[in-house]
Amino acid sequence: MAIKDKYDLEELRNETEEFVFQELEKQLDGISDDDICKCQDCVLDMICLSLNQLDPRYRVSLMGTLYAKVESKELEDKITRTVTDVLMKVSQNPGH
């Protein structure tokens, strides 16, 4: 039997993913649509490139969420830099 069929994985989360979504949204909101492509392909490329450069922070409980938040200042700075770099990279080389 497949793990997904046998166990409830609803609480399994990558906190880094949530942090990247928030940071990318913040940065994209500050850039005019005329200055950067915000199509689905480009945004997904931005997300994938960012996540591939960052360590995952998986959790399955509230304690895991709290742990991710405790170290979030250092992680937040790294995510901000990573997303900024990725935005420039994708905007200069869109995949379409």
MOPAC internal coordinates of N, CA, C and O (Angstrom, degrees):
PM7 1SCF
backbone

  N    0.0000 0     0.00 0     0.00 0    0    0    0
  C    1.4487 1     0.00 0     0.00 0    1    0    0
  C    1.5355 1   108.90 1     0.00 0    2    1    0
  O    1.2310 1   120.93 1   -38.81 1    3    2    1
  N    1.2970 1   115.83 1   141.19 1    3    2    1
  C    1.4678 1   121.35 1  -179.52 1    5    3    2
  C    1.5241 1   110.48 1   -70.60 1    6    5    3
  O    1.2310 1   120.81 1   -35.86 1    7    6    5
  N    1.3259 1   116.05 1   144.14 1    7    6    5
  C    1.4727 1   121.99 1   179.00 1    9    7    6
  C    1.5272 1   110.38 1   -53.19 1   10    9    7
  O    1.2310 1   120.37 1   135.37 1   11   10    9
  N    1.3372 1   116.89 1   -44.63 1   11   10    9
  C    1.4612 1   120.60 1  -177.66 1   13   11   10
  C    1.5212 1   112.26 1   -63.05 1   14   13   11
  O    1.2310 1   120.18 1   152.43 1   15   14   13
  N    1.3204 1   117.25 1   -27.57 1   15   14   13
  C    1.4578 1   120.86 1   178.28 1   17   15   14
  C    1.5213 1   112.06 1   -82.34 1   18   17   15
  O    1.2310 1   120.41 1   152.77 1   19   18   17
  N    1.3092 1   116.82 1   -27.23 1   19   18   17
  C    1.4525 1   121.31 1  -174.44 1   21   19   18
  C    1.5281 1   113.49 1   -91.94 1   22   21   19
  O    1.2310 1   120.00 1   150.02 1   23   22   21
  N    1.3360 1   117.60 1   -29.98 1   23   22   21
  C    1.4645 1   121.27 1  -174.25 1   25   23   22
  C    1.5194 1   111.40 1  -122.92 1   26   25   23
  O    1.2310 1   120.90 1   -29.87 1   27   26   25
  N    1.3121 1   115.89 1   150.13 1   27   26   25
  C    1.4619 1   122.76 1   176.52 1   29   27   26
  C    1.5304 1   108.12 1   -84.18 1   30   29   27
  O    1.2310 1   120.68 1   -70.32 1   31   30   29
  N    1.3133 1   116.31 1   109.68 1   31   30   29
  C    1.4589 1   121.64 1  -176.57 1   33   31   30
  C    1.5327 1   112.06 1  -105.31 1   34   33   31
  O    1.2310 1   120.28 1  -165.89 1   35   34   33
  N    1.3123 1   117.07 1    14.11 1   35   34   33
  C    1.4653 1   121.78 1  -177.45 1   37   35   34
  C    1.5240 1   113.37 1   -59.88 1   38   37   35
  O    1.2310 1   119.66 1   149.38 1   39   38   37
  N    1.3207 1   118.26 1   -30.62 1   39   38   37
  C    1.4645 1   121.61 1  -177.35 1   41   39   38
  C    1.5216 1   113.55 1   -87.96 1   42   41   39
  O    1.2310 1   120.22 1   174.61 1   43   42   41
  N    1.3193 1   117.19 1    -5.39 1   43   42   41
  C    1.4617 1   121.56 1   179.58 1   45   43   42
  C    1.5208 1   108.73 1   -74.77 1   46   45   43
  O    1.2310 1   120.46 1   -63.13 1   47   46   45
  N    1.3253 1   116.73 1   116.87 1   47   46   45
  C    1.4643 1   122.06 1  -176.42 1   49   47   46
  C    1.5284 1   110.96 1  -137.51 1   50   49   47
  O    1.2310 1   121.41 1   -33.05 1   51   50   49
  N    1.3099 1   114.90 1   146.95 1   51   50   49
  C    1.4531 1   121.76 1   172.82 1   53   51   50
  C    1.5310 1   106.12 1  -101.65 1   54   53   51
  O    1.2310 1   120.37 1   -75.21 1   55   54   53
  N    1.3170 1   116.89 1   104.79 1   55   54   53
  C    1.4614 1   120.87 1  -177.65 1   57   55   54
  C    1.5288 1   111.36 1   -63.22 1   58   57   55
  O    1.2310 1   119.62 1   149.22 1   59   58   57
  N    1.3086 1   118.33 1   -30.78 1   59   58   57
  C    1.4598 1   120.93 1   178.04 1   61   59   58
  C    1.5267 1   109.77 1   -60.17 1   62   61   59
  O    1.2310 1   120.56 1   141.93 1   63   62   61
  N    1.3100 1   116.53 1   -38.07 1   63   62   61
  C    1.4603 1   121.12 1   178.81 1   65   63   62
  C    1.5269 1   110.68 1   -59.47 1   66   65   63
  O    1.2310 1   120.63 1   133.87 1   67   66   65
  N    1.3108 1   116.40 1   -46.13 1   67   66   65
  C    1.4674 1   120.41 1   179.50 1   69   67   66
  C    1.5249 1   110.88 1   -62.90 1   70   69   67
  O    1.2310 1   120.39 1   137.59 1   71   70   69
  N    1.3301 1   116.85 1   -42.41 1   71   70   69
  C    1.4655 1   120.82 1   178.98 1   73   71   70
  C    1.5355 1   110.71 1   -62.72 1   74   73   71
  O    1.2310 1   120.16 1   139.47 1   75   74   73
  N    1.3367 1   117.29 1   -40.53 1   75   74   73
  C    1.4724 1   121.21 1   178.97 1   77   75   74
  C    1.5189 1   109.97 1   -65.11 1   78   77   75
  O    1.2310 1   119.76 1   136.07 1   79   78   77
  N    1.3250 1   118.05 1   -43.93 1   79   78   77
  C    1.4680 1   120.84 1   178.25 1   81   79   78
  C    1.5209 1   110.87 1   -56.92 1   82   81   79
  O    1.2310 1   120.69 1   133.66 1   83   82   81
  N    1.3245 1   116.29 1   -46.34 1   83   82   81
  C    1.4693 1   120.74 1  -178.73 1   85   83   82
  C    1.5242 1   111.52 1   -63.84 1   86   85   83
  O    1.2310 1   120.52 1   134.47 1   87   86   85
  N    1.3219 1   116.61 1   -45.53 1   87   86   85
  C    1.4623 1   120.56 1  -178.15 1   89   87   86
  C    1.5227 1   111.21 1   -67.59 1   90   89   87
  O    1.2310 1   120.15 1   137.85 1   91   90   89
  N    1.3100 1   117.32 1   -42.15 1   91   90   89
  C    1.4630 1   120.65 1   179.65 1   93   91   90
  C    1.5227 1   110.13 1   -63.41 1   94   93   91
  O    1.2310 1   120.36 1   136.45 1   95   94   93
  N    1.3100 1   116.92 1   -43.55 1   95   94   93
  C    1.4603 1   120.81 1   177.91 1   97   95   94
  C    1.5288 1   110.75 1   -59.74 1   98   97   95
  O    1.2310 1   120.74 1   134.67 1   99   98   97
  N    1.3209 1   116.20 1   -45.33 1   99   98   97
  C    1.4616 1   120.91 1   179.51 1  101   99   98
  C    1.5307 1   111.10 1   -60.06 1  102  101   99
  O    1.2310 1   120.62 1   133.13 1  103  102  101
  N    1.3217 1   116.42 1   -46.87 1  103  102  101
  C    1.4600 1   119.63 1  -177.94 1  105  103  102
  C    1.5246 1   112.21 1   -69.52 1  106  105  103
  O    1.2310 1   120.16 1   138.95 1  107  106  105
  N    1.3324 1   117.30 1   -41.05 1  107  106  105
  C    1.4645 1   119.82 1   179.07 1  109  107  106
  C    1.5240 1   111.60 1   -65.43 1  110  109  107
  O    1.2310 1   120.10 1   144.32 1  111  110  109
  N    1.3230 1   117.42 1   -35.68 1  111  110  109
  C    1.4649 1   120.52 1   178.12 1  113  111  110
  C    1.5248 1   111.68 1   -62.96 1  114  113  111
  O    1.2310 1   120.47 1   153.53 1  115  114  113
  N    1.3213 1   116.72 1   -26.47 1  115  114  113
  C    1.4571 1   121.21 1  -179.34 1  117  115  114
  C    1.5244 1   114.45 1   -87.74 1  118  117  115
  O    1.2310 1   120.52 1  -178.87 1  119  118  117
  N    1.3284 1   116.61 1     1.13 1  119  118  117
  C    1.4653 1   121.46 1  -178.29 1  121  119  118
  C    1.5226 1   109.05 1  -117.91 1  122  121  119
  O    1.2310 1   120.70 1   -47.20 1  123  122  121
  N    1.3080 1   116.27 1   132.80 1  123  122  121
  C    1.4597 1   121.56 1   178.51 1  125  123  122
  C    1.5223 1   110.91 1   -62.65 1  126  125  123
  O    1.2310 1   120.71 1   -34.41 1  127  126  125
  N    1.3182 1   116.24 1   145.59 1  127  126  125
  C    1.4643 1   121.04 1   176.65 1  129  127  126
  C    1.5307 1   111.35 1   -60.28 1  130  129  127
  O    1.2310 1   120.49 1   154.85 1  131  130  129
  N    1.3356 1   116.68 1   -25.15 1  131  130  129
  C    1.4586 1   120.42 1   179.10 1  133  131  130
  C    1.5295 1   112.06 1   -74.99 1  134  133  131
  O    1.2310 1   120.32 1   160.86 1  135  134  133
  N    1.3327 1   116.99 1   -19.14 1  135  134  133
  C    1.4637 1   121.25 1  -175.15 1  137  135  134
  C    1.5274 1   114.11 1   -95.86 1  138  137  135
  O    1.2310 1   120.21 1   164.47 1  139  138  137
  N    1.3244 1   117.21 1   -15.53 1  139  138  137
  C    1.4644 1   119.99 1  -178.82 1  141  139  138
  C    1.5258 1   108.99 1  -154.00 1  142  141  139
  O    1.2310 1   120.98 1   -36.01 1  143  142  141
  N    1.3161 1   115.73 1   143.99 1  143  142  141
  C    1.4560 1   119.88 1   177.17 1  145  143  142
  C    1.5262 1   108.85 1   -77.79 1  146  145  143
  O    1.2310 1   121.21 1   -50.78 1  147  146  145
  N    1.3218 1   115.29 1   129.22 1  147  146  145
  C    1.4625 1   121.09 1   179.80 1  149  147  146
  C    1.5243 1   111.25 1  -117.30 1  150  149  147
  O    1.2310 1   121.24 1  -151.45 1  151  150  149
  N    1.3318 1   115.24 1    28.55 1  151  150  149
  C    1.4670 1   118.59 1   177.52 1  153  151  150
  C    1.5323 1   109.26 1   -70.10 1  154  153  151
  O    1.2310 1   120.89 1   -14.01 1  155  154  153
  N    1.3021 1   115.90 1   165.99 1  155  154  153
  C    1.4660 1   120.38 1  -177.36 1  157  155  154
  C    1.5236 1   111.83 1   -58.53 1  158  157  155
  O    1.2310 1   120.14 1   137.30 1  159  158  157
  N    1.3208 1   117.33 1   -42.70 1  159  158  157
  C    1.4739 1   119.91 1  -178.87 1  161  159  158
  C    1.5253 1   111.36 1   -60.68 1  162  161  159
  O    1.2310 1   120.37 1   134.37 1  163  162  161
  N    1.3167 1   116.90 1   -45.63 1  163  162  161
  C    1.4673 1   119.88 1  -178.43 1  165  163  162
  C    1.5251 1   111.76 1   -67.97 1  166  165  163
  O    1.2310 1   120.25 1   138.37 1  167  166  165
  N    1.3199 1   117.12 1   -41.63 1  167  166  165
  C    1.4675 1   119.80 1   179.91 1  169  167  166
  C    1.5262 1   110.48 1   -66.05 1  170  169  167
  O    1.2310 1   120.11 1   138.32 1  171  170  169
  N    1.3179 1   117.40 1   -41.68 1  171  170  169
  C    1.4681 1   119.58 1   176.92 1  173  171  170
  C    1.5282 1   110.98 1   -64.09 1  174  173  171
  O    1.2310 1   120.19 1   142.08 1  175  174  173
  N    1.3316 1   117.24 1   -37.92 1  175  174  173
  C    1.4685 1   119.96 1   174.99 1  177  175  174
  C    1.5202 1   110.54 1   -61.14 1  178  177  175
  O    1.2310 1   120.42 1   137.67 1  179  178  177
  N    1.3363 1   116.80 1   -42.33 1  179  178  177
  C    1.4653 1   121.25 1   179.06 1  181  179  178
  C    1.5253 1   110.99 1   -61.64 1  182  181  179
  O    1.2310 1   120.79 1   137.01 1  183  182  181
  N    1.3162 1   116.10 1   -42.99 1  183  182  181
  C    1.4664 1   120.68 1   179.92 1  185  183  182
  C    1.5329 1   110.15 1   -64.84 1  186  185  183
  O    1.2310 1   120.61 1   130.72 1  187  186  185
  N    1.3274 1   116.44 1   -49.28 1  187  186  185
  C    1.4716 1   120.10 1  -178.30 1  189  187  186
  C    1.5206 1   111.92 1   -61.89 1  190  189  187
  O    1.2310 1   120.33 1   133.17 1  191  190  189
  N    1.3211 1   116.98 1   -46.83 1  191  190  189
  C    1.4572 1   119.85 1   179.91 1  193  191  190
  C    1.5229 1   111.20 1   -61.65 1  194  193  191
  O    1.2310 1   120.32 1   139.03 1  195  194  193
  N    1.3203 1   116.99 1   -40.97 1  195  194  193
  C    1.4671 1   120.36 1   178.76 1  197  195  194
  C    1.5231 1   110.75 1   -63.69 1  198  197  195
  O    1.2310 1   120.51 1   129.64 1  199  198  197
  N    1.3253 1   116.64 1   -50.36 1  199  198  197
  C    1.4702 1   120.09 1  -177.08 1  201  199  198
  C    1.5252 1   112.02 1   -64.08 1  202  201  199
  O    1.2310 1   120.26 1   146.61 1  203  202  201
  N    1.3198 1   117.11 1   -33.39 1  203  202  201
  C    1.4635 1   119.88 1   179.24 1  205  203  202
  C    1.5283 1   112.84 1   -70.03 1  206  205  203
  O    1.2310 1   120.19 1   162.74 1  207  206  205
  N    1.3189 1   117.25 1   -17.26 1  207  206  205
  C    1.4644 1   121.07 1   179.20 1  209  207  206
  C    1.5274 1   112.78 1   -97.85 1  210  209  207
  O    1.2310 1   120.25 1   174.06 1  211  210  209
  N    1.3219 1   117.12 1    -5.94 1  211  210  209
  C    1.4668 1   121.50 1  -175.62 1  213  211  210
  C    1.5290 1   110.81 1  -116.32 1  214  213  211
  O    1.2310 1   121.12 1   -28.65 1  215  214  213
  N    1.3202 1   115.47 1   151.35 1  215  214  213
  C    1.4619 1   119.89 1   176.33 1  217  215  214
  C    1.5222 1   109.64 1   -74.83 1  218  217  215
  O    1.2310 1   120.39 1   -43.36 1  219  218  217
  N    1.3271 1   116.87 1   136.64 1  219  218  217
  C    1.4634 1   119.05 1   176.38 1  221  219  218
  C    1.5271 1   110.60 1   -71.92 1  222  221  219
  O    1.2310 1   120.62 1   -27.47 1  223  222  221
  N    1.3068 1   116.42 1   152.53 1  223  222  221
  C    1.4745 1   123.56 1   176.78 1  225  223  222
  C    1.5316 1   106.86 1  -129.79 1  226  225  223
  O    1.2310 1   121.00 1   -99.18 1  227  226  225
  N    1.3303 1   115.70 1    80.82 1  227  226  225
  C    1.4581 1   119.64 1  -178.54 1  229  227  226
  C    1.5128 1   110.75 1   -79.75 1  230  229  227
  O    1.2310 1   121.30 1   -33.16 1  231  230  229
  N    1.3128 1   115.11 1   146.84 1  231  230  229
  C    1.4634 1   120.84 1   177.17 1  233  231  230
  C    1.5249 1   108.40 1  -147.66 1  234  233  231
  O    1.2310 1   121.92 1   -22.02 1  235  234  233
  N    1.3322 1   113.93 1   157.98 1  235  234  233
  C    1.4595 1   120.46 1   176.72 1  237  235  234
  C    1.5211 1   111.74 1  -132.33 1  238  237  235
  O    1.2310 1   120.42 1  -174.98 1  239  238  237
  N    1.3304 1   116.80 1     5.02 1  239  238  237
  C    1.4609 1   119.52 1  -177.27 1  241  239  238
  C    1.5164 1   110.27 1  -145.49 1  242  241  239
  O    1.2310 1   121.07 1    -9.47 1  243  242  241
  N    1.3110 1   115.55 1   170.53 1  243  242  241
  C    1.4560 1   121.65 1   175.96 1  245  243  242
  C    1.5236 1   110.38 1   -61.29 1  246  245  243
  O    1.2310 1   119.90 1   141.58 1  247  246  245
  N    1.3300 1   117.79 1   -38.42 1  247  246  245
  C    1.4656 1   120.76 1   178.88 1  249  247  246
  C    1.5244 1   110.51 1   -60.56 1  250  249  247
  O    1.2310 1   120.19 1   141.46 1  251  250  249
  N    1.3096 1   117.24 1   -38.54 1  251  250  249
  C    1.4585 1   120.68 1   177.15 1  253  251  250
  C    1.5154 1   111.58 1   -63.89 1  254  253  251
  O    1.2310 1   120.58 1   141.03 1  255  254  253
  N    1.3208 1   116.49 1   -38.97 1  255  254  253
  C    1.4633 1   120.84 1   177.05 1  257  255  254
  C    1.5172 1   110.41 1   -64.75 1  258  257  255
  O    1.2310 1   120.51 1   136.54 1  259  258  257
  N    1.3207 1   116.63 1   -43.46 1  259  258  257
  C    1.4640 1   120.50 1   179.10 1  261  259  258
  C    1.5191 1   111.04 1   -64.10 1  262  261  259
  O    1.2310 1   120.02 1   140.57 1  263  262  261
  N    1.3151 1   117.56 1   -39.43 1  263  262  261
  C    1.4638 1   121.55 1   177.89 1  265  263  262
  C    1.5309 1   110.35 1   -62.49 1  266  265  263
  O    1.2310 1   120.62 1   136.65 1  267  266  265
  N    1.3256 1   116.43 1   -43.35 1  267  266  265
  C    1.4656 1   120.34 1   179.38 1  269  267  266
  C    1.5253 1   110.19 1   -63.15 1  270  269  267
  O    1.2310 1   119.94 1   142.94 1  271  270  269
  N    1.3191 1   117.72 1   -37.06 1  271  270  269
  C    1.4696 1   121.58 1   179.88 1  273  271  270
  C    1.5309 1   110.94 1   -69.47 1  274  273  271
  O    1.2310 1   119.83 1   142.87 1  275  274  273
  N    1.3366 1   117.94 1   -37.13 1  275  274  273
  C    1.4579 1   121.99 1  -179.04 1  277  275  274
  C    1.5237 1   110.44 1   -60.12 1  278  277  275
  O    1.2310 1   120.46 1   136.88 1  279  278  277
  N    1.3072 1   116.72 1   -43.12 1  279  278  277
  C    1.4540 1   119.73 1  -178.64 1  281  279  278
  C    1.5226 1   111.92 1   -91.24 1  282  281  279
  O    1.2310 1   120.36 1  -168.37 1  283  282  281
  N    1.3006 1   116.91 1    11.63 1  283  282  281
  C    1.4531 1   120.01 1  -170.32 1  285  283  282
  C    1.5247 1   114.43 1   -70.28 1  286  285  283
  O    1.2310 1   118.41 1   155.47 1  287  286  285
  N    1.3369 1   120.64 1   -24.53 1  287  286  285
  C    1.4695 1   120.11 1  -179.89 1  289  287  286
  C    1.5237 1   110.67 1   -63.22 1  290  289  287
  O    1.2310 1   120.51 1   131.71 1  291  290  289
  N    1.3122 1   116.63 1   -48.29 1  291  290  289
  C    1.4647 1   119.94 1   177.30 1  293  291  290
  C    1.5274 1   109.90 1   -64.05 1  294  293  291
  O    1.2310 1   120.84 1   135.27 1  295  294  293
  N    1.3077 1   116.01 1   -44.73 1  295  294  293
  C    1.4617 1   120.98 1   179.36 1  297  295  294
  C    1.5245 1   110.36 1   -64.82 1  298  297  295
  O    1.2310 1   120.44 1   139.11 1  299  298  297
  N    1.3186 1   116.76 1   -40.89 1  299  298  297
  C    1.4691 1   121.46 1   179.61 1  301  299  298
  C    1.5265 1   111.19 1   -58.90 1  302  301  299
  O    1.2310 1   120.11 1   135.70 1  303  302  301
  N    1.3151 1   117.39 1   -44.30 1  303  302  301
  C    1.4670 1   121.28 1   178.93 1  305  303  302
  C    1.5302 1   110.96 1   -62.87 1  306  305  303
  O    1.2310 1   120.80 1   137.27 1  307  306  305
  N    1.3089 1   116.07 1   -42.73 1  307  306  305
  C    1.4666 1   120.17 1   179.90 1  309  307  306
  C    1.5319 1   110.47 1   -66.35 1  310  309  307
  O    1.2310 1   120.26 1   139.13 1  311  310  309
  N    1.3208 1   117.12 1   -40.87 1  311  310  309
  C    1.4622 1   121.17 1   179.40 1  313  311  310
  C    1.5268 1   110.11 1   -65.14 1  314  313  311
  O    1.2310 1   120.31 1   137.32 1  315  314  313
  N    1.3296 1   117.01 1   -42.68 1  315  314  313
  C    1.4624 1   120.46 1   179.24 1  317  315  314
  C    1.5211 1   110.92 1   -59.06 1  318  317  315
  O    1.2310 1   120.42 1   133.30 1  319  318  317
  N    1.3263 1   116.79 1   -46.70 1  319  318  317
  C    1.4723 1   121.02 1   178.94 1  321  319  318
  C    1.5302 1   111.10 1   -63.65 1  322  321  319
  O    1.2310 1   120.93 1   135.85 1  323  322  321
  N    1.3182 1   115.83 1   -44.15 1  323  322  321
  C    1.4638 1   120.34 1  -177.68 1  325  323  322
  C    1.5235 1   110.92 1   -63.61 1  326  325  323
  O    1.2310 1   120.43 1   132.03 1  327  326  325
  N    1.3178 1   116.79 1   -47.97 1  327  326  325
  C    1.4663 1   120.72 1  -179.02 1  329  327  326
  C    1.5336 1   110.25 1   -63.06 1  330  329  327
  O    1.2310 1   120.07 1   139.44 1  331  330  329
  N    1.3206 1   117.47 1   -40.56 1  331  330  329
  C    1.4672 1   120.95 1   178.17 1  333  331  330
  C    1.5244 1   110.41 1   -60.16 1  334  333  331
  O    1.2310 1   120.19 1   133.68 1  335  334  333
  N    1.3207 1   117.24 1   -46.32 1  335  334  333
  C    1.4637 1   121.67 1   179.08 1  337  335  334
  C    1.5295 1   111.48 1   -62.63 1  338  337  335
  O    1.2310 1   120.86 1   137.15 1  339  338  337
  N    1.3214 1   115.95 1   -42.85 1  339  338  337
  C    1.4608 1   121.08 1  -178.42 1  341  339  338
  C    1.5315 1   110.55 1   -67.30 1  342  341  339
  O    1.2310 1   119.98 1   139.93 1  343  342  341
  N    1.3158 1   117.64 1   -40.07 1  343  342  341
  C    1.4648 1   120.49 1   177.26 1  345  343  342
  C    1.5267 1   110.57 1   -57.06 1  346  345  343
  O    1.2310 1   120.53 1   134.31 1  347  346  345
  N    1.3142 1   116.60 1   -45.69 1  347  346  345
  C    1.4662 1   120.34 1   179.47 1  349  347  346
  C    1.5271 1   110.56 1   -64.29 1  350  349  347
  O    1.2310 1   120.40 1   136.78 1  351  350  349
  N    1.3200 1   116.84 1   -43.22 1  351  350  349
  C    1.4569 1   121.30 1  -177.66 1  353  351  350
  C    1.5322 1   110.82 1   -62.90 1  354  353  351
  O    1.2310 1   120.27 1   131.38 1  355  354  353
  N    1.3336 1   117.08 1   -48.62 1  355  354  353
  C    1.4643 1   120.59 1  -177.99 1  357  355  354
  C    1.5275 1   111.10 1   -68.96 1  358  357  355
  O    1.2310 1   120.33 1   141.41 1  359  358  357
  N    1.3408 1   116.97 1   -38.59 1  359  358  357
  C    1.4682 1   119.02 1  -179.20 1  361  359  358
  C    1.5297 1   111.49 1   -65.73 1  362  361  359
  O    1.2310 1   120.46 1   148.52 1  363  362  361
  N    1.3345 1   116.73 1   -31.48 1  363  362  361
  C    1.4617 1   120.59 1   178.42 1  365  363  362
  C    1.5298 1   112.64 1   -82.12 1  366  365  363
  O    1.2310 1   120.84 1   157.83 1  367  366  365
  N    1.3325 1   116.01 1   -22.17 1  367  366  365
  C    1.4672 1   121.00 1  -177.52 1  369  367  366
  C    1.5255 1   110.83 1  -138.35 1  370  369  367
  O    1.2310 1   119.36 1  -115.69 1  371  370  369
  N    1.3290 1   118.83 1    64.31 1  371  370  369
  C    1.4617 1   119.65 1   179.96 1  373  371  370
  C    1.5306 1   110.85 1   -61.26 1  374  373  371
  O    1.2310 1   121.16 1   -31.39 1  375  374  373
  N    1.3111 1   115.38 1   148.61 1  375  374  373
  C    1.4650 1   120.47 1  -175.58 1  377  375  374
  C    1.5276 1   113.65 1   -82.41 1  378  377  375
  O    1.2310 1   120.45 1  -166.89 1  379  378  377
  N    1.3163 1   116.75 1    13.11 1  379  378  377
  C    1.4810 1   118.76 1   179.14 1  381  379  378
  C    1.5052 1   110.84 1  -130.57 1  382  381  379
  O    1.2310 1   120.10 1   180.00 1  383  382  381

